[in-house]
Amino acid sequence: MRKTTQITIAGFGGQGVMVLGQTLAYAGNEMGLNTLWYPSYGPETRGGTANCAVTISKDPINSPIFSKATTLIALNTPSLKKFENKVIDGGNIIYNSNMILEEVRKENTHIYPIPANDIAMNLGNQRVSNMVILGAYLEVSKEFSVSIINEVLKNILTENKQAFIPINLLAIEAGINYIKGIKA
C-alpha cells in the first residue's frame, strides 16, 4: 500500500457511491490504518450528483480534502468530467463503461473501463454494479483482500441488507476477474 491513498468516488445518487466509499474507509480501519470518508451530495438524494473522498493512510490525516486523487472511480459522465483532471500522474481512473460511453484518455494515468452494469446484469442484479467496480479497484490497488471487505460488509450493511452479501461478493469477484482478464 502507498503511504497515503486518496480516492475520489463519484456518480449519481442511488449508484452506491457512498457505500463504496464507506466500505473502503472501513476496510482501512480494519487493517489498523487511519481513514477519513468525506461525503458530498448534490441537491437531490437519488438521481442527483454524489461524490465522496476517501483517504487511507499509515500516518495521521490532517484534512478530509485533497486536491488530487491517487484513484478516481467515476460511475457517470458528469462525474468523470468534473474529476478526471484531479488525478495524480501515475494514478488510476476506474470507470463504468456502460454509463460513460466515450473513450477516456488522460496522459500519465492508468485507465480501466469496466462494463459494470453488464457484469452485474449477468449476475442477476444490476444494483451490484458498484460492487463490480469495487472488485476492479481491489485488483488494481492490491490494498485490501476480499475477506476484509466481506467483514466490512457484514458490519456496515443493515440487517435487512445482510441477505445481499453473497451477491455483493460475487460482484466483487467478477470485478477482480475482469481486471485480471484485461491484464492477461
C-alpha positions in Angstrom: 0.0 0.0 0.0 1.1 3.5 -0.7 1.8 5.6 2.4 -1.4 7.6 1.7 -4.1 6.7 -0.7 -6.7 9.3 -1.8 -9.7 8.1 -3.7 -12.5 10.1 -5.3 -15.7 8.2 -5.9 -18.4 10.0 -7.9 -21.7 9.3 -9.6 -25.4 9.8 -9.4 -27.3 9.4 -6.1 -28.5 5.8 -5.9 -25.5 4.3 -7.7 -23.9 3.2 -4.4 -21.2 5.9 -4.3 -21.4 6.3 -0.6 -21.5 2.6 0.2 -18.4 2.2 -1.9 -16.6 4.9 -0.1 -17.6 3.7 3.4 -16.6 0.2 2.5 -13.1 1.3 1.6 -12.7 3.6 4.6 -13.9 0.8 7.0 -11.5 -1.7 5.3 -8.6 0.7 6.0 -9.8 0.9 9.6 -9.9 -2.9 9.8 -6.3 -3.0 8.8 -5.3 -0.5 11.6 -4.8 2.4 9.2 -6.1 6.0 9.6 -9.1 6.7 7.4 -11.4 9.6 6.5 -14.6 9.4 4.5 -15.9 12.7 3.3 -19.3 12.7 1.5 -20.7 15.4 -0.7 -24.3 15.4 -2.1 -26.0 17.4 -4.8 -29.4 18.9 -4.0 -31.2 15.6 -4.8 -30.6 12.4 -3.0 -31.5 9.9 -5.7 -30.6 10.9 -9.2 -28.6 13.9 -8.2 -24.8 14.1 -8.1 -22.9 12.5 -5.2 -19.3 12.1 -4.5 -17.0 11.2 -1.6 -13.4 11.5 -0.8 -11.7 8.6 1.0 -8.2 9.0 2.5 -6.4 5.9 3.8 -3.0 6.4 5.4 -0.4 4.9 7.6 0.1 8.4 9.0 -2.3 10.8 10.7 -4.6 12.5 8.3 -4.8 16.3 8.7 -7.7 17.1 6.3 -10.5 15.3 4.6 -10.0 17.4 1.5 -7.3 16.8 -1.2 -6.6 18.4 -4.5 -5.5 15.3 -6.5 -6.6 11.7 -6.0 -4.5 8.7 -6.5 -7.6 7.0 -7.9 -10.8 8.3 -9.4 -13.8 5.9 -9.5 -16.4 7.5 -11.9 -19.8 6.0 -12.3 -21.2 8.5 -14.8 -20.1 11.1 -17.4 -20.7 14.3 -15.4 -18.6 12.8 -12.6 -15.8 11.9 -14.9 -15.7 15.3 -16.5 -15.7 17.0 -13.1 -12.8 14.9 -11.6 -10.7 13.5 -14.4 -8.1 16.3 -14.2 -7.8 15.9 -10.4 -5.9 12.6 -10.6 -2.1 12.5 -9.9 0.3 11.5 -12.6 0.6 7.7 -12.5 -2.8 7.5 -10.8 -5.8 5.4 -11.8 -9.2 6.1 -13.4 -11.6 3.3 -13.0 -15.0 3.9 -14.6 -18.3 2.3 -15.5 -18.0 2.0 -19.3 -21.8 1.2 -19.5 -22.5 4.7 -18.2 -19.5 6.5 -19.8 -19.6 5.7 -23.4 -16.7 7.9 -24.6 -13.1 6.7 -24.5 -11.3 8.1 -21.6 -7.8 9.4 -22.3 -5.6 11.1 -19.8 -1.8 11.1 -20.2 0.3 9.5 -17.4 -2.8 7.8 -16.0 -3.8 4.2 -15.9 -7.3 3.8 -17.4 -9.7 0.9 -16.5 -13.1 0.9 -18.3 -15.3 -1.6 -16.6 -18.7 -2.7 -18.1 -20.1 -2.8 -14.6 -23.8 -2.8 -15.4 -23.4 -5.7 -17.9 -21.4 -7.7 -15.4 -23.9 -7.0 -12.7 -26.8 -8.0 -15.0 -25.1 -11.3 -15.8 -25.1 -11.9 -12.1 -28.8 -11.2 -12.0 -28.8 -7.9 -10.1 -27.9 -4.6 -11.8 -27.8 -2.9 -8.3 -24.4 -4.6 -7.6 -22.6 -2.7 -10.3 -20.9 -0.6 -7.6 -19.5 -3.8 -6.1 -18.2 -4.9 -9.5 -16.3 -1.6 -9.6 -15.1 -2.2 -6.0 -13.7 -5.6 -7.2 -11.9 -3.8 -10.0 -10.4 -1.4 -7.6 -9.3 -4.2 -5.2 -7.4 -5.9 -8.1 -5.9 -2.6 -9.4 -4.8 -1.4 -6.0 -4.0 -4.7 -4.2 -4.7 -2.8 -1.0 -7.4 -5.0 0.6 -8.4 -8.6 0.5 -11.9 -9.8 -0.3 -12.1 -11.3 3.2 -11.6 -7.9 4.8 -14.3 -6.5 2.5 -16.6 -9.3 3.5 -16.1 -8.5 7.2 -16.7 -4.8 6.5 -19.9 -5.5 4.6 -21.2 -7.7 7.5 -20.6 -4.7 9.8 -21.9 -1.8 7.7 -24.9 -3.3 5.9 -28.2 -3.0 7.8 -29.9 -6.2 9.0 -32.4 -6.2 6.1 -29.5 -5.9 3.6 -27.4 -8.7 5.0 -29.0 -11.2 2.6 -27.3 -9.3 -0.3 -23.8 -10.1 0.9 -23.4 -13.2 -1.2 -24.4 -11.4 -4.5 -22.1 -8.5 -3.5 -19.2 -10.9 -3.0 -19.9 -12.5 -6.4 -19.9 -9.0 -7.9 -16.6 -8.1 -6.3 -15.1 -11.4 -7.6 -16.4 -10.6 -11.1 -14.7 -7.2 -11.0 -11.5 -8.7 -9.8 -11.7 -11.3 -12.6 -12.5 -8.6 -15.2 -9.3 -6.7 -14.3 -7.3 -9.9 -14.3 -8.6 -10.6 -17.9 -7.5 -7.1 -19.0 -4.0 -7.5 -17.6 -3.6 -11.0 -19.1 
